[in-house]
Amino acid sequence: MNRILFEREDVAEGGEIVRLSGRAAHHILSVLKARPGSILRLGEIGGARYNNAELVAVEEQEPGMPVVSVRIGTPTPPLARAPYDLLLAMPRPKCLTRLLPQIAAFGVRRLFLTAAEKVEKSYWGSTRVREEERRALLLEGLEQSGDTILPEVRIVRRLKPFLEDEIPLLYPSGSRFFAHPDNPGDEHRGSVCLSAGREAWHGFREASVSSGEGLLAIGPEGGWSPFEVAMFDRLGFQRLSLGERIFRTDTAVVGLLALADCR
């Protein structure tokens, strides 16, 4: 936990003191070994970061349940958002559990979890799809990266109408890319492969930065179906590839987000 996060409701009257209990208090006292006078890094969920917060008091309202009071100090702005959003074919629930913290850590602005031809319908019954479960995993990623802004998450159960009807409105001038493994003999119109070098990947990021909006679509393990690939092509998406190797979804997502965000 590289930044301790708090809710607006944790702020005491006057706005200078935050009172923390439970997991946050345990981390401050047992992991960080902080004592009154120690400097901590805090952040308000959805708001500012506080890099010089001071632990001022420790109370024990009930046995074994400490409450710490922290003076938050001077605010600093949240970290900058990534210049792209992520459209992700719903992965296996265990994979989604690993991925959500990573997606939040990268600063993705919006996450669309979508159906696709190769997505099992049973995945949608997982508890990981529930908002409270997703939020806890995303907060874990924010704590790791030191960020405070949660990605907006939306469930998209029908890919085709979403791409045809909503994407042109959401990204009227932005850059649209979809990731799909290379296959020998395929014609890759506008494909950018890992072997093309870092400059090509800079192009994806810079195109998103210049327009202020970008979308990266990553499909199921094994890639999008031929129908879906043709649909992305028809709607003006450019193709990205990590080459002929077929990776697990969590590997592909982390690899592509890292390459897209490289400076």
N, C-alpha and C positions, 0 to 999 in steps of 0.2 A: 504494500500500500504506500505509494510514493506521494499521495496527497489524500488527506482525510477530508471526506465530503460531508456536508451538512445540508439540511433542508432549511428553508426560510423559517419554519416554525421552531427551529432550534435556537433562533436568535432571541436573546432576552430583551426586555424593554430597554430602550435607549440605543439599541443597535450596535453596541460595542462588544458585547459578551455573547459567546456561543456556549451552550451547555450540551455536552455530549455524554451518552451512556452506551451500554451494550457493547457491540462489536468495536465501535470507534474508540470508546474509553479503554477497552481491553488492549487495543493495539497501541494506544498512546502510552499506557502505563506498563504493560508487560512486554511488548515488542520493542518499542522505542526507548523504554526505560526513562521516560520524561518525568520531570519533577517541576514544581512551581519555579518559574523563571526560564524554563526550556523554551526554545523557539521551534515552532511547528509550521508545516505547510498545510493550509486548509483551502477549501474551495466550496462555494455555494453551488449546489446543483442547479444548472441553468443560469449561473451568474458569474461573479468575479472570482478571481483567485487571490489568496492571501499568503504571501511568502514569508512573512515575519510575524505570524501569530504567536502570542505568548501564553503559555499555560500559567494561570494565576491561582487556581485553587482545585483541590480534590476533596470531594465529600463522599460519604458512604451512606446513602439514604436507607438502604437495606443491606444486611450482611452479604458480602460478595458481589454487590451491585454498585460499583463506584460511579460517580458523576463528576466529570471534569468541566471546569469553566475556563474558557480560552478567550483572551482579548484578541480580536481578529486583526486589528491594525489597518494599514493602508491597502486598498484594493488595487489589483492590477487586472487588465482585461483578460478574458478567456483566450486560449490558444486559437490561432486562425483555423478556420474550417478547411478541409480538403476541397479542392476546386472541382469535385465530381461527386455524383451520387452513385449508389450501387443497386443494380437490379440483379437479384440472386435467385436462381431456381432453388426452391426449398430443398435443403439437404437432409440427410438422415438426422434424426434428433440428437444423437451423440455428437455428430459433426457440428450441428448448430450450436450446441453447448460450448464447444471449443471456439467457434467462429465469432460469436457475438462480442465477447470481450475484445478480440482482435480488431473487429470492425470499429468499435467505439474508440479504441486506442489510436487508430489511424485518423480519426477526426472526420469520418464520413458524415456528410450532412443528412442525407436521407437514404434509408434502406427499404427497398421494395422486395418483399419475399413473394415469389411468384410460382404459380403452377407451370409445369412444362410436360411434354409428352413422356419424358423419362422419369418424372417425379411420381413416387408411389403415393396413392391417395391416403394411405394409412399415416403418412408423416404429419398430416394436418391435425390428427388427433392427439399429438404429443402435447404434454404440459408446457414444453418450451415455447409453444406458439402463444401461450397466454401472456397477457401484457405484464403481469407482475413478475413472472418468471423471466421474461425477456429483459425487463428493466434491471433486475438484480444482476444479470450477466453483463449487461452494458455498463452498469456502474462499476463493476469489477475492472473493466477495461479502462474507464476514466481514472480510477484510482492508480492503476499501473502507469498510465501515460502522464498523469498530472493534469489532466484536462477536467472541464466542468460541464461541457455541453453534451447532452445526450443526442444521439441521432434520432431523427424522426423515423418511425417504423410504420410501414403500411403493408397489409396483406393483400395480394393481388391474386384472385383465384382464377381469372381468365386472362391469359397473356395476350391473345390476339386483339381483342377490343381495347385493351390497355395501351398496346403499342400503336394501334391505328388511330384511336380517338384522343388519348390523353397525352402521349409523349410529344406530339407537335405543339400542344399548348404549354406543357411544362418546360420544354426545351426548344423554344422556337428558333433560337440562333446558336444554341450550344453544340458541343461536340458529342456525338453518339458513337460508342464503340461496343462491339461484342466480342467476347473471347471464345475461341473454338480451336481444338487441336488441328494441326495440319495433317492432311492425308495425301500420300503420293498421288499425283495426277489431278488433284483439285485445282481449280482456277480460283486464285485468291485476289479478288478485286480489292485493291487498296490494303491488302494484308500487311501488317507489321509484325515481324517475327523477332524473337529474342536475339537471333543471330544477326539481325539488322543493326544491332548496336544501340548504345545508350542514346545517341542523338535522336533516333526514331522514337524512342520512348519519351524523350523530352517533348517531342512534338505533340503527343497525346496530352501531356500535362499543360503545356503552354497554350494549346488550343482551348482547353477548358478554362484556364486562367483568363485569357483574353476576352472570352465571352461571358465570364462570370458564372458559367454553368456547364456541366458536363455529366454524362451518364456512361457507366461501364456496366455491361450485362455479362454475367458469368453463369453458365448453364450447369446442368447436372454432371456427375462423373460420366465421362464418355462423350460429353459435349451435347450441343443442341441437336434436335432431329433435322433431317433434310428440309422439312417444311418450315421449321423455325429459322434455319439458316437463310432460306430463300426470302422469308418475311423480313428478317433484319436487313438483308441486301436491298430489298425493294424499298424499305423505309429510310434508306440513306445511312445506315450504320456502317462504320468502317470496322474491319476485322483485325483483331489482335490474336497473337498466338505465342505460345511458349515452345513452339516446335512440334515435332511428331510425338513426343512423349505425352502420355495421358496421365494426369495427376489426380489425386484425390481432391475433393472440393476445397478442403481447408488449406491444402498446399497451394492450389491454384489461386485462391482468393488472396492469401497473404503475399504470394509472389507477385501477382499482378498489381495489388495496391502499393507494394513497396516500389516496384518499377515505375508505376505511374507517378509516384510522389517523389522520386529521386530528383535532387537538385543538380 
